[in-house]
Amino acid sequence: MNIKEIKELLVLMKEHELTEIEIEKDGLKIKLRKNLGGRTYVEHSLESPTVILPAMKAAGGSAEAAEKAGAVPQESDDVALVRSPMVGTFYAAPAPDQPPYVNIGQAVKPGDVLCIVEAMKLMNEIKCEIAGTIMEVLVANGQPVEFDQPLFRIKKA
């Protein structure tokens, strides 16, 4: 699914006054949801994330090279990294006047919202995929993030 198709979905949502739509296509599941404040949130998941990896290697694999050089936190048997699925802006909380979704030391489970990555005025909720405890938040609130950039370190339960 490309940006043009997502924009078309947003237009359809507006035309038909929909507050939520969920589409699954080619292993990509996308859910668009508009809250009362008028912001649109996008939830997405890839059933086979390896589909994205060859594109990253073709683009130079800079994240992979940095990780091998030790500049990026490493995963291990008991520590998982949550990575950004897109380029955008990292937000730790749903709004500036609200508390962050998660804090260091907090227990999380699959489905818990960890943060938002804003891309093209769409607020993308990044959800936890494992059970564990937040060890480290690797990005500052409002900071730009790259595709596949580590956002959180989670100690696996």
C-alpha positions in Angstrom: 0.0 0.0 0.0 1.5 3.3 -1.0 0.9 6.9 0.2 -1.5 7.6 -2.7 -3.8 4.7 -1.6 -3.7 5.9 2.0 -4.6 9.4 1.0 -7.5 8.0 -1.0 -8.7 6.2 2.1 -8.5 9.4 4.1 -10.6 11.2 1.4 -13.2 8.3 1.6 -13.3 8.6 5.3 -14.0 12.3 5.2 -16.6 12.0 2.4 -18.5 9.3 4.2 -18.0 10.7 7.7 -16.3 7.5 8.9 -14.3 7.5 12.1 -12.5 4.2 11.5 -11.5 2.0 8.6 -9.4 -1.2 8.6 -7.8 -2.6 5.4 -5.6 -5.7 4.8 -3.7 -6.0 1.5 -0.6 -7.9 0.5 0.3 -8.8 4.1 0.0 -5.2 5.3 -2.8 -4.4 7.8 -3.7 -0.8 8.2 -6.3 0.8 10.5 -7.2 4.5 10.2 -9.0 6.0 13.1 -10.1 9.6 13.7 -10.6 10.8 17.2 -12.8 13.7 18.4 -9.9 16.1 18.2 -9.7 15.6 14.4 -6.3 13.8 14.3 -6.2 10.6 12.3 -4.3 7.7 13.8 -2.8 4.9 11.8 -2.2 1.5 13.2 -0.3 -0.9 11.0 1.5 -4.2 11.2 3.4 -6.3 8.7 2.7 -10.1 8.8 6.2 -10.6 7.3 8.5 -7.7 8.1 11.3 -9.3 6.0 9.5 -7.7 3.0 11.0 -4.4 4.1 14.5 -5.5 4.8 15.7 -5.9 1.1 14.6 -2.3 0.4 16.7 -1.1 3.3 19.8 -3.0 2.1 19.3 -1.6 -1.4 19.2 1.9 0.1 22.7 1.4 1.6 21.8 -0.5 4.8 23.1 2.4 6.9 21.1 1.3 10.0 22.5 -2.2 9.7 26.1 -0.9 9.3 25.7 1.4 12.3 24.4 -1.5 14.4 27.4 -3.7 13.4 29.7 -0.8 14.4 28.1 -0.8 17.9 26.5 2.7 17.5 23.0 1.2 17.9 21.8 -0.8 20.9 21.9 -4.5 20.4 19.2 -7.1 20.9 19.9 -10.2 23.0 18.1 -13.2 24.3 16.5 -11.2 27.1 16.4 -7.7 25.5 14.3 -6.7 22.5 14.4 -3.4 20.6 11.3 -1.7 19.3 12.2 0.0 16.0 10.4 2.7 14.1 8.4 1.3 11.2 8.7 4.6 9.3 10.4 8.0 9.0 8.6 10.6 11.1 8.6 12.5 14.4 8.6 10.6 17.7 6.0 11.5 20.4 6.0 9.9 23.8 2.5 11.1 24.7 -0.8 11.5 23.0 -0.7 15.3 23.5 1.8 17.7 25.0 -0.2 18.2 28.2 -0.6 14.4 28.8 1.7 11.9 30.4 3.8 9.6 28.3 2.4 6.2 27.1 5.2 4.4 28.9 7.9 5.1 31.4 11.2 3.3 32.3 10.5 0.3 34.6 6.9 0.0 33.4 5.6 -3.5 32.5 4.1 -3.7 29.0 2.3 -6.4 27.1 1.4 -7.0 23.4 -1.0 -4.4 22.1 0.1 -1.7 24.5 0.7 1.7 22.8 4.4 2.7 23.3 4.5 6.0 21.4 3.3 7.8 18.3 5.4 8.4 15.1 3.9 11.2 13.1 4.4 11.0 9.4 2.7 13.3 6.9 0.3 14.6 9.5 -0.8 11.0 10.4 -0.4 9.9 14.0 0.9 6.3 13.9 0.5 4.4 17.1 3.4 2.1 17.7 2.3 -0.9 19.7 4.3 -3.4 21.8 4.6 -6.9 20.3 6.1 -8.6 23.4 5.6 -8.8 27.1 8.3 -7.2 29.2 9.6 -4.1 31.0 10.7 -0.8 29.5 14.5 -0.6 30.1 15.3 2.5 28.1 13.6 5.1 25.9 16.2 5.7 23.1 14.5 8.8 21.5 13.6 12.2 22.9 10.1 13.5 22.6 9.6 15.5 19.3 12.8 14.1 17.8 12.8 13.0 14.1 13.3 9.3 13.6 14.4 7.2 10.7 13.0 3.9 9.4 14.2 1.0 11.6 15.7 3.3 14.2 15.5 1.7 17.7 13.0 3.6 19.9 12.8 1.4 23.1 14.8 -1.4 24.8 12.5 -3.9 26.5 13.6 -6.6 28.9 11.6 -9.7 27.8 9.3 -11.2 30.5 
